[in-house]
Amino acid sequence: MCGIVAYVGQQSCASLLVEGLRKLEYRGYDSAGLAILDKASGETVLGVVRAVGKLAKLDEALREKPLSGTVGIGHTRWATHGRPSEANAHPHLVGDVAVVHNGILENHLELRAELTAMGRKFSSETDTEIAAHLIDLELSRGASSLLAAVRGALGRVRGAYAIAVVCRKEPDVVVVAKSFSPLVVGVGEGETFAASDVPALLAHTRDVIFLEDGDLCELRATGVKIERMIALGDGSPTSAATRVVPVERKPRRIDWSPAQAEKQGYKHFMLKEIHEQPTAIENTLRGRVLLEEGDVNGAEIGLTEAQARAIKRVVLVACGTSHHATIAGRNWIESIARVPASVELASELRYRDAILGEGDLVIAVSQSGETADTLAAVREARRRGALVLAIANVVGSAIPRASDAALYTHAGPEIGVASTKCFTTQLAALLMAAIWLGRRRETLEPARALELLKRLVEVPTAMRETLEQADAVAKVARRQIVSTDARDCLFLGRGLSYPIALEGALKLKEISYVHAEGYAAGEMKHGPIALIDAQMPIVVVAPDDSHYEKIASNVQEVRARDGRVIAVVRKGDSLIGSIAQDVLVVPFVHQELTPFVTVLPLQLLSYYAADFKGTDVDQPRNLAKTVTVE
Ligand code: F6R
């Protein structure tokens, strides 16, 4: 998730672009850069300045090498392909063309090989540079305009993009295009803007056009011309996004305050991030799930086939919410790849003199990639001879750097301290790793792999449907937790719903300060049942899976003791649904995939409980987003 900005007008635009990027810094700040066309000397000069780190570094670089000109593009990077470095920073310059991009081009490896075979040289590890080469190639083959060249190039790429392009040969134009990644155009008086998000535009205009997938636009100071690519390219050499129709899109007047706009109208980052989950999952699956082959793209996992076959045991290590994701991961690895697997809290593993070594695959899961205990556990595991695969969200962070291989979640930056979208994208990464291992070890039938992957790519749709019930969840939060001033809450689940019960309890404690316990439902009789009375809400995670009947009995036991049950059940459930006081409904998904949907109402329940109580949702007391001390 990067931020892009663009400007065409009369003003010298360097500082305007940097100010726009400042409003988008929440989207990533690994590096930043500008490309500006300057016509002052008669001959147009395309100047590029890039710097690693936050925008302050770009400010410094621009003081050393100022850029002037009234047409330009800018970028603040959240690394997905290639570590944060100046060479990987945008804009990418090829010939007369400079490109900034937010998104992931799925077929970048194939295209890179094809362009390399044509003699083209690359100076970065990014997928974006491929787009710059393709546009340059179209121009060298006689494309009639920059717009036509971008259109032709986009016919060759598959994936997600919001891009902005300038070319020295067309100094009055910026071309932008969108597919899956966000992009808005700002309409001013004698000037036109584009940006990944509205806050970057608000200082200049409140009239914005929200572009749609397939939109390709030519921005000039006098206005914007939009065409819609009907057939997006499929990436093949003969494909081209040439079937286009002109479209009219009316600007909308935005009346959000700048702070609201940064959260896209949501009250808190946490709520925005909860709602971003379907898209975050799509981004994490993009380019990894190979439906035609019923497999997962091994190039993205980074382990060799021989390494996969040699593994004798998997040990999953993490802290907090990431630890909960590893419990689901353990279940998948055992049931799908049939390798013995265990979960470990990083803070325990690192000091336990654990038996680890050759034949062990340690999977270290971390949103930040910097958690001190997880990092220490990774180093210890490698010192003892284990192979380590990191699953992390921050590219180039310490844990993936210290590991043998890394599989990145593409959730984008998570700002709310309570982890939400990173949890579900970790689930997606763990499931993909289990499927990849299962196929390599021949424990997973191709037909079952295909079925799982097909159902996995449908998950974002089910998540969207679940999130539509946010208002209903808010009412339950008020009625069952806030109005009753609940002090304690119990969360129960079995199988894949057990880590979801743990995660639901953690979310509630950390942001609403209600004491909560997550328990394996089968353990209830071994202690927690003594706590149950009419005051305590008990959240039962009971989707339609092989544990359903057993958990239904647990619900009966709770009701027999006057416990107040809030049940997460499948739409249409009539058994548990009829005995629980309140139900939070999720759509039907494959029984291996229930955690992706059952966690959503629990995140919302905690969010609304906290919001109604008036706590600081995004920065709860005593907590830090990244825990770099043990
Ligand atoms: C809870 C939460 C924490 C983190 C934990 C590990 O909402 O965010 O429990 O999951 O601090 O952090 P990472 O995943 O960055 O290693």
Boltz pocket constraint, residues with backbone or C-beta under 6 A from the ligand:
constraints:
  - pocket:
      binder: B
      contacts: [[A, 319], [A, 320], [A, 321], [A, 322], [A, 323], [A, 365], [A, 366], [A, 367], [A, 368], [A, 369], [A, 370], [A, 371], [A, 374], [A, 417], [A, 418], [A, 419], [A, 420], [A, 506], [A, 510], [A, 624], [A, 625], [A, 626], [A, 627]]
      max_distance: 6.0
